[in-house]
Amino acid sequence: MSTIDHIQSLHYSPVPSGEGLHIGIAVAEWNNNITDPLLEGALEVLRKQEVKKITVFRVPGAFELVNASARLLNDGVDAVIAIGCVVRGDTPHFDYICQGVTFGISQLNMTTAHGFRTTPAPVIFGVLTTETMEQAEERAGGRLGNKGAEAAETALKMCRPICTVQK
């Protein structure tokens, strides 16, 4: 589903309060013209939803987001939002970075223990993987919204999911 379709969807659930939560944000400095607006979008949502404790961990590039996310989990955060931006170039570097970050974050989401934790905290994939810088700009506060804000909403929904029993 495209971002525009999602925004206009009637299947939208409310964003829960973040009161009492500690949210970690791992953010890549590479392509900071994109990652800074994504970070601001995430922070805006978290503050609006009353999250008082937010730890921001800046790393050089997208590949380092996995390590930063793991370290934030070990520090006891309730969720991590990994924010980065990888734009396709002329070499296979894009494919290697995207694959590594995707695999690493997937592994963190499946791990059953982080230090003293017995239940995994969610790690939200807020990494833009685009063909062009223009596509990234559209998703960092442009006409397609702010994926950082969407990632923050997802983190809160995963911390406080609405579960129903269907009969």
C-alpha positions in Angstrom: 0.0 0.0 0.0 1.4 3.4 -0.9 1.9 6.1 1.7 -0.9 8.2 0.3 -3.3 5.2 0.3 -2.3 4.4 3.9 -2.9 8.0 5.0 -6.4 8.0 3.4 -7.2 4.5 4.7 -10.1 3.9 7.0 -8.2 1.2 8.8 -6.2 3.5 10.9 -5.9 2.9 14.6 -5.2 5.6 17.1 -1.6 6.2 18.3 -1.4 5.3 22.0 0.1 7.4 24.7 3.9 7.1 25.2 3.7 8.1 28.9 6.3 6.2 30.9 8.1 4.8 27.9 11.8 5.2 27.0 12.3 5.3 23.3 15.7 5.0 21.6 16.3 6.5 18.2 19.4 5.3 16.2 19.9 7.8 13.4 22.5 7.8 10.6 24.4 11.0 9.8 24.9 10.0 6.2 22.4 11.8 4.0 21.6 14.0 7.1 19.6 16.4 4.8 17.1 13.5 4.9 17.7 11.8 8.3 17.5 15.1 10.3 13.9 15.8 9.1 13.0 12.1 9.7 14.4 12.5 13.2 12.5 15.7 13.8 9.3 14.0 12.6 9.8 11.1 15.0 10.6 13.4 17.9 7.5 15.5 17.2 5.2 12.5 17.4 6.9 11.1 20.5 6.7 14.4 22.4 3.0 14.8 21.3 2.3 11.4 22.7 3.9 12.3 26.0 7.2 10.3 25.8 9.5 12.0 28.2 12.6 9.8 27.9 14.1 9.7 24.5 17.7 8.7 23.7 19.2 9.7 20.3 22.2 7.7 19.2 23.9 9.1 16.1 26.0 6.9 13.9 28.0 7.5 10.8 25.9 5.5 8.3 23.0 3.2 7.8 25.1 0.0 8.3 25.9 1.1 11.9 22.2 1.4 12.8 22.1 -2.3 13.7 24.9 -2.0 16.3 23.4 1.2 17.7 20.0 -0.4 17.9 21.4 -3.4 19.8 23.2 -1.1 22.2 20.0 0.9 22.9 18.2 -2.4 23.5 20.8 -3.4 26.0 20.3 0.0 27.7 16.7 -1.1 28.4 14.7 1.1 26.0 11.1 0.0 25.3 11.5 0.4 21.5 14.1 1.5 19.0 13.5 3.5 15.9 16.3 3.0 13.3 16.4 6.0 11.0 18.6 6.1 7.9 18.6 6.9 4.1 20.3 4.9 1.4 20.1 6.2 -2.2 20.9 3.9 -5.1 24.2 4.8 -6.9 26.2 3.3 -9.7 27.7 0.4 -7.7 26.3 -2.6 -5.8 27.1 -0.8 -2.5 23.3 0.1 -2.1 22.3 -3.6 -2.3 24.9 -4.7 0.3 24.0 -1.9 2.8 20.3 -2.4 2.4 20.5 -6.1 2.8 22.8 -5.9 5.8 20.6 -3.3 7.6 17.4 -5.2 6.8 18.8 -8.5 8.0 20.3 -7.0 11.1 17.2 -5.2 12.2 15.1 -8.4 11.5 17.5 -10.4 13.7 17.1 -7.9 16.5 13.3 -8.2 16.3 13.5 -12.0 16.6 16.0 -12.1 19.4 14.3 -13.2 22.7 16.8 -11.7 25.1 18.8 -8.4 25.2 20.9 -8.4 28.2 18.4 -8.5 31.1 15.4 -8.5 28.9 13.3 -11.7 28.4 10.9 -10.1 25.9 12.2 -8.4 22.8 11.6 -4.7 22.4 10.6 -3.7 18.9 13.1 -2.2 16.5 11.3 -0.2 13.9 12.7 0.0 10.3 12.8 3.7 9.5 15.4 3.4 6.8 14.5 5.0 3.4 15.9 2.9 0.5 15.2 5.0 -2.6 16.3 5.2 -6.2 16.8 9.0 -6.1 17.4 11.8 -3.6 14.1 13.3 -4.8 12.2 10.2 -3.7 13.9 10.5 -0.3 12.9 14.1 0.0 9.3 13.3 -0.7 9.3 10.9 2.2 11.2 13.2 4.7 8.5 15.8 5.0 7.6 16.2 1.3 4.5 15.3 -0.5 4.5 11.8 0.8 4.7 12.8 4.4 7.4 12.0 7.0 8.5 8.4 7.4 10.2 9.3 10.7 6.8 10.3 12.1 5.3 7.1 10.8 8.1 5.1 12.4 7.5 6.8 15.8 3.7 6.0 15.5 4.7 2.4 14.8 7.0 2.2 17.8 4.2 3.4 20.1 1.7 1.0 18.6 4.2 -1.9 19.1 4.8 -0.9 22.7 1.1 -0.7 23.4 -0.6 -2.9 20.9 -4.4 -3.1 20.7 -5.2 -6.8 20.7 -8.7 -8.1 20.2 -10.1 -11.6 20.3 -12.1 -12.5 17.1 -14.9 -15.0 17.4 
